[in-house]
């Protein structure tokens, strides 16, 4: 490898450009669905605490069901559906 600082700067710029391309090429829907899956599976629960994990999963699942039910009710009240 060369010890030329210009070469090192060019290599750093190339790495940054490749990182930007990788980050920008991810689809919005794919990354959003991945985050949603992580959220509803309780990945943010403390390690080894199964009660906390299942509590989060159940609570988030029930909140999703309630959101869908309330959305349907609002649409029915407003005669959208």
C-alpha distances in whole Angstrom, upper triangle without the diagonal:
4,7,9,11,12,9,10,13,13,11,14,17,16,16,20,21,21,22,25,26,26,28,30,31,33,36,39,41,39,37,41,42,40,40,44,44,42,45,48,46,46,42,43,45,45,44,46,49,51,54,52,49,53,54,52,52,55,55,53,55,58,57,55,59,61,58,59,63,63,61,64,67,66,65,69,70,69,70,66,67
4,5,9,10,7,8,12,12,11,14,16,16,17,20,21,21,23,25,26,27,29,31,32,34,37,40,42,40,39,42,44,41,42,46,46,44,46,49,48,48,44,44,47,47,46,49,51,53,56,53,51,55,56,53,53,57,57,54,56,60,58,57,60,62,60,61,64,64,62,65,68,67,66,70,71,70,71,67,68
4,6,9,8,8,11,12,12,14,16,17,17,20,22,22,24,26,27,28,30,32,33,35,38,40,43,41,39,42,44,42,42,46,46,44,46,49,48,48,44,44,47,46,45,48,51,53,55,53,51,54,56,53,53,57,57,54,56,59,58,57,60,62,60,61,64,64,63,65,68,67,66,70,71,70,71,68,68
4,5,5,7,9,10,11,13,15,16,17,19,20,22,23,25,26,28,29,31,32,34,38,39,43,41,39,42,44,42,42,46,46,44,47,50,49,49,45,45,48,47,47,50,52,54,57,54,52,56,57,54,54,58,57,55,57,60,58,57,61,62,59,60,64,64,62,65,67,66,66,69,71,69,70,67,67
4,5,5,6,9,10,11,12,14,15,17,18,20,21,23,24,26,27,28,30,32,36,37,40,39,37,40,42,40,40,44,44,42,44,48,47,46,43,42,45,45,45,48,50,52,55,52,50,53,54,51,52,56,55,52,54,57,55,54,58,59,57,58,62,61,59,62,65,63,63,67,68,66,68,64,65
4,5,5,6,9,10,10,12,14,15,16,18,20,21,23,24,26,27,28,31,34,36,39,38,36,39,41,39,39,43,44,42,44,47,47,47,43,43,46,46,46,49,51,53,55,53,51,54,55,52,52,56,55,52,54,57,55,54,58,59,56,57,61,60,58,61,64,62,62,65,67,65,66,63,63
4,5,5,6,9,10,11,12,14,15,17,18,20,21,23,24,26,27,29,33,35,38,36,34,38,40,38,38,42,42,41,43,46,45,45,42,42,45,45,44,48,50,51,54,51,49,52,54,50,51,54,54,51,53,56,54,53,56,58,55,56,60,60,58,60,63,62,61,65,66,64,65,62,62
4,5,5,6,9,10,11,12,14,15,17,18,20,21,23,24,26,28,31,33,36,34,32,36,38,35,36,39,40,38,40,43,43,42,39,39,42,41,41,44,46,48,51,48,46,49,50,47,48,51,51,48,50,53,51,50,54,55,53,54,57,57,55,58,61,59,59,63,64,63,64,60,61
4,5,5,6,9,10,11,12,14,15,17,18,20,21,22,24,26,30,31,35,33,31,34,37,34,34,38,39,37,39,43,42,42,38,38,41,41,41,45,46,48,50,48,46,49,50,47,47,51,50,47,49,52,50,49,53,54,51,52,56,55,54,56,59,57,57,61,62,60,62,58,59
4,5,5,6,9,10,10,12,14,15,16,18,20,21,22,25,28,30,33,32,30,33,36,34,34,38,38,37,39,42,42,42,39,39,42,42,42,45,47,49,51,48,46,49,50,47,47,51,50,47,49,52,50,49,52,53,51,52,55,55,53,56,58,57,56,60,61,59,61,57,58
4,5,5,6,9,10,11,12,14,15,17,18,20,21,23,27,29,32,30,28,32,34,32,32,36,36,35,37,40,39,39,36,36,39,40,39,42,44,46,48,46,44,47,48,45,45,48,48,45,47,50,48,47,50,52,49,50,54,54,52,54,57,56,55,59,60,59,60,56,57
4,5,5,6,9,10,11,12,14,15,16,18,20,22,25,27,30,28,26,29,32,30,30,33,34,32,34,38,37,37,34,33,37,37,37,40,42,44,46,43,41,44,45,42,42,46,45,42,44,47,46,44,48,49,47,48,51,51,49,52,55,53,53,57,58,56,58,54,55
4,5,5,6,9,10,11,12,14,15,16,18,21,24,25,29,27,26,28,31,29,29,33,34,33,34,38,38,37,34,34,38,38,38,42,43,45,47,44,42,45,46,42,43,46,45,42,44,47,45,44,47,49,46,47,50,50,48,51,53,52,51,55,56,55,56,52,53
4,5,5,6,9,10,11,12,14,15,16,19,22,24,27,26,24,28,30,28,29,32,33,32,34,37,37,37,34,34,38,38,38,41,43,44,47,44,42,44,45,42,42,46,45,42,44,47,45,43,47,48,45,46,50,50,48,50,53,52,51,55,56,54,55,52,52
4,5,5,6,9,10,11,12,14,15,17,21,23,26,24,22,25,27,25,26,30,30,29,31,34,34,34,30,31,34,35,34,38,39,41,43,40,38,41,42,39,39,42,42,39,41,44,42,41,44,46,43,44,48,48,46,48,51,50,49,53,54,53,54,50,51
4,5,5,6,9,10,10,12,14,16,19,21,24,23,21,24,26,24,24,28,29,27,29,33,33,32,29,29,33,34,34,37,39,40,42,39,37,40,41,37,37,41,40,37,39,42,40,39,42,44,41,42,46,45,43,46,49,47,47,51,52,50,51,48,49
4,5,5,6,9,10,10,12,15,18,20,23,22,20,23,26,24,25,28,29,28,30,33,33,34,31,31,35,36,36,39,41,42,44,41,39,41,42,39,38,42,41,38,40,43,41,39,42,44,41,42,45,45,43,45,48,47,46,50,51,49,50,47,47
4,5,5,6,9,10,10,13,16,18,21,20,18,22,24,22,23,27,27,26,29,31,31,32,29,30,33,34,34,37,39,40,42,39,37,39,40,37,37,40,40,37,38,41,39,38,41,43,40,40,44,44,42,44,47,46,46,49,51,49,50,46,46
4,5,5,6,9,10,11,15,17,20,18,16,19,21,20,20,24,24,23,25,28,28,29,26,26,30,31,31,34,35,36,39,36,33,36,37,34,33,37,37,33,35,38,36,35,38,40,37,38,42,42,40,42,45,44,43,47,48,47,48,44,45
4,5,5,6,8,10,13,15,18,17,15,18,21,20,20,23,24,24,25,28,29,29,27,27,31,32,32,36,37,38,40,37,34,37,38,34,34,37,36,33,35,38,36,34,37,39,36,36,40,40,38,40,43,42,41,45,46,44,46,42,43
4,5,5,6,9,12,14,17,16,15,18,20,19,20,23,24,24,26,29,29,30,27,28,32,33,34,37,38,39,41,38,35,37,39,35,34,38,37,34,35,38,36,34,37,39,36,36,40,40,38,40,43,42,41,44,46,44,45,41,42
4,6,5,7,10,13,15,14,12,16,18,16,18,21,21,21,23,26,26,27,24,25,29,30,30,33,35,35,37,35,32,34,35,32,31,35,35,31,32,35,34,32,35,37,34,34,38,39,36,39,42,41,40,43,45,44,44,41,41
4,6,6,9,11,14,12,10,13,16,14,15,18,19,19,21,24,24,25,22,23,27,28,29,32,33,33,35,32,30,32,33,30,29,32,32,29,30,33,31,29,33,34,31,32,36,36,34,36,39,38,37,41,42,41,42,38,38
4,6,8,9,13,12,11,14,16,16,16,19,21,21,22,25,26,27,25,25,29,31,32,35,36,36,38,35,32,34,35,31,31,34,33,30,31,34,32,29,33,34,31,32,35,35,33,35,38,37,36,39,41,39,40,36,37
4,6,9,12,11,11,14,15,15,17,19,20,21,23,25,26,27,25,26,30,32,32,35,36,36,38,35,32,34,35,32,31,34,33,30,31,34,32,29,33,34,31,31,35,35,33,35,38,37,36,39,41,39,40,36,36
4,6,9,7,7,10,12,11,13,16,16,17,19,21,22,23,21,23,26,29,29,32,33,32,34,32,29,30,32,28,27,30,30,26,27,30,28,26,29,31,28,28,32,32,30,32,35,34,33,37,39,37,38,34,34
4,5,5,6,9,10,11,13,14,15,17,18,20,21,23,22,23,27,29,30,33,33,33,34,32,29,30,31,27,26,29,29,25,25,28,27,24,27,29,26,25,29,30,27,29,32,31,30,33,35,34,34,31,30
4,6,5,6,9,10,11,12,14,16,16,18,20,21,21,22,25,28,29,32,32,31,33,30,27,28,29,25,24,27,26,22,23,26,24,21,24,26,23,23,26,27,24,26,29,28,27,31,32,31,32,28,28
4,6,5,6,8,10,10,12,14,15,16,18,20,19,21,24,27,28,31,31,30,31,28,26,26,27,24,22,24,24,20,20,23,21,19,21,23,20,20,24,24,22,23,27,26,25,28,30,29,29,26,26
4,5,5,6,9,10,11,12,14,15,16,19,18,20,23,26,26,29,29,28,29,27,24,25,26,23,21,24,24,20,20,24,22,20,22,25,22,22,25,26,24,26,29,29,28,31,33,32,32,29,28
4,5,5,6,9,10,11,12,14,15,17,16,17,20,23,24,27,27,26,28,25,23,24,25,21,20,23,23,19,20,23,22,19,23,24,22,22,26,26,25,27,30,29,29,32,34,33,34,30,30
4,5,5,6,9,10,10,12,14,16,15,16,20,23,24,26,26,26,27,24,21,22,23,19,18,21,20,16,17,20,18,16,19,21,18,19,22,23,21,23,26,25,25,28,30,29,30,27,27
4,5,5,6,9,10,10,12,14,14,16,19,22,23,25,25,24,25,23,20,20,21,18,16,19,19,15,15,18,17,15,17,20,17,17,21,22,20,22,25,25,25,28,30,29,30,27,26
4,5,5,6,9,10,11,13,11,14,17,20,20,22,23,22,23,21,18,19,21,17,16,19,19,16,16,20,19,16,19,22,20,20,24,25,23,25,28,28,28,31,33,33,33,30,29
4,5,5,6,9,10,11,10,11,14,18,19,21,21,21,22,19,17,18,19,15,14,17,17,14,15,18,17,15,18,20,18,19,23,23,22,25,27,27,27,30,32,32,33,30,29
4,5,5,6,8,10,10,12,15,18,19,22,21,20,21,18,16,16,17,13,12,15,14,11,12,15,13,11,15,17,15,16,19,20,19,21,24,24,24,27,29,29,30,27,26
4,5,5,6,9,9,11,14,17,18,20,19,18,19,17,14,15,16,13,11,14,14,11,11,15,15,13,15,18,17,17,20,22,21,23,26,26,26,29,31,31,32,29,28
4,6,5,6,6,8,11,14,14,17,17,16,17,15,12,13,15,11,10,14,14,11,13,16,15,14,17,20,19,20,23,24,23,25,28,28,29,31,33,33,35,32,31
4,6,5,6,7,10,13,15,17,16,16,16,14,11,12,13,9,9,12,11,8,10,13,12,12,15,17,16,17,20,21,21,23,25,26,26,29,30,31,32,30,29
4,5,8,10,11,15,16,17,16,15,15,13,10,10,11,8,6,9,9,6,7,10,10,9,12,14,14,15,18,19,19,21,23,24,25,27,29,30,31,28,27
4,6,9,9,13,13,14,14,12,13,12,8,9,11,8,6,9,11,9,9,13,13,13,15,17,18,18,21,23,23,25,27,28,29,31,32,33,34,32,31
4,5,6,9,11,12,11,10,11,9,6,8,9,6,6,9,10,9,10,13,13,14,16,18,18,20,22,23,24,26,28,29,30,32,33,34,36,34,33
4,6,8,9,11,11,11,13,11,8,11,12,9,9,13,14,12,14,17,17,17,20,22,21,23,25,26,27,29,31,32,33,35,36,37,38,36,35
4,7,9,12,11,12,13,10,8,12,12,9,11,14,14,12,15,18,17,18,21,22,22,24,26,27,27,30,31,32,33,35,37,37,39,37,36
4,6,9,7,9,10,6,5,9,9,8,10,13,13,12,15,17,17,18,21,22,22,25,27,27,28,31,32,33,34,36,37,38,40,38,37
4,6,6,9,10,7,8,11,12,11,13,16,16,16,19,21,21,22,25,26,26,28,30,31,32,34,36,36,38,40,41,42,44,42,41
4,6,8,11,9,9,12,14,13,14,17,18,18,20,23,23,24,27,28,29,30,32,33,34,36,38,39,40,42,44,45,46,44,43
4,6,9,9,9,11,13,14,15,17,19,19,21,23,24,25,27,29,30,31,33,34,36,37,39,40,42,43,45,46,47,45,44
4,6,5,6,9,10,11,13,14,16,17,18,20,21,23,25,26,27,29,30,32,33,35,36,37,39,41,42,43,45,43,42
4,5,5,6,8,10,10,12,14,15,16,18,20,21,22,24,26,27,28,30,31,33,34,36,37,39,40,42,43,41,40
4,5,5,6,9,10,10,12,14,15,16,18,20,21,22,24,26,27,28,30,31,32,34,36,37,38,40,41,40,39
4,6,5,6,9,10,10,12,14,15,16,18,20,21,22,24,26,26,28,30,31,32,34,36,37,38,40,39,38
4,5,5,6,9,10,11,12,14,15,17,19,20,21,23,24,26,27,29,30,32,33,35,36,37,39,37,36
4,5,5,6,8,10,10,12,14,15,16,18,20,21,22,24,26,27,28,30,31,33,34,36,37,36,34
4,5,5,6,8,10,11,12,14,15,16,18,20,21,22,24,26,27,28,30,31,32,34,36,34,33
4,6,5,6,8,10,10,12,14,15,16,18,20,21,22,24,25,26,28,30,31,32,34,32,32
4,6,5,6,9,10,11,12,14,15,17,18,20,21,23,24,26,27,29,30,32,33,31,30
4,6,5,6,9,10,11,12,14,15,16,18,20,21,22,24,26,27,28,30,31,30,28
4,5,5,6,9,10,10,12,14,15,16,18,20,21,22,24,25,27,28,30,29,28
4,5,5,6,9,10,10,12,14,15,16,18,20,21,22,24,25,27,28,27,26
4,5,5,6,9,10,11,12,14,15,17,18,20,21,23,24,26,27,25,24
4,5,5,6,9,10,10,12,14,15,16,18,20,21,22,24,25,24,23
4,5,5,6,9,10,10,12,14,15,16,18,20,21,22,24,22,22
4,5,5,6,9,10,11,12,14,15,16,18,20,21,22,20,19
4,5,5,6,9,10,11,12,14,15,16,18,20,21,20,18
4,5,5,6,8,10,10,12,14,15,16,18,19,19,18
4,5,5,6,9,10,10,12,14,15,16,18,16,16
4,6,5,6,9,10,10,12,14,15,16,14,13
4,5,5,6,9,10,10,12,14,15,14,13
4,5,5,6,8,10,10,12,14,13,13
4,5,5,6,8,10,11,12,11,10
4,5,5,6,9,10,10,9,8
4,5,5,6,9,10,10,9
4,5,5,6,8,8,9
4,5,5,6,5,6
4,5,5,6,6
4,5,8,9
4,5,8
4,6
4
